[in-house]
Amino acid sequence: MNAVEKVAWTELIVSAGAAVVVLALYPWMGNAALGGFGMLGLLGITPLFLRKRGSRVIRDERDVKIEMRSSWIGFGTGWVVMMISLAAVTMWHVDQRRDVPTGLLNALIWTQFALCYVIKGATTLIQYRGTSRAA
């Protein structure tokens, strides 16, 4: 497993884990369960996998291309889903003549952030499994 695959597995596990923690705690803690998204801070360890060790090549052109494609898919999907969900929530509350609760907006934004990294990690792994190895 190369460095970019390790990054993808970390993104997938940390993001999905944060979402599971929030969903598990929400019935008891309400909006305070959104603190479970703090686990996303563990994504900061991913650059450690990409450190250069001696003269060994960490990423080649194929790895960079896969990472760029996955980033576009993940961030693009997260962005589109966030815009649609924010627009839908706002229109629903305007129709009901109520203000949009800030807790709901906060939850939507953090959920989309986690979704973005879940999709990015998953598409990276799918692309690595779908390509043939050189040697």
TAMOQUI-V891954 format. One record per run of one state. SS is the DSSP state (h for helix, s for strand, l for the rest). FROM is the first residue (numbers start at 1). TO is the last residue. If there is no record, write none. Layout:
# TAMOQUI-V891954
SS/FROM/TO, SS/FROM/TO
This chain:
# TAMOQUI-V891954
l/1/2, h/3/50, l/51/60, h/61/95, l/96/101, h/102/130, l/131/135
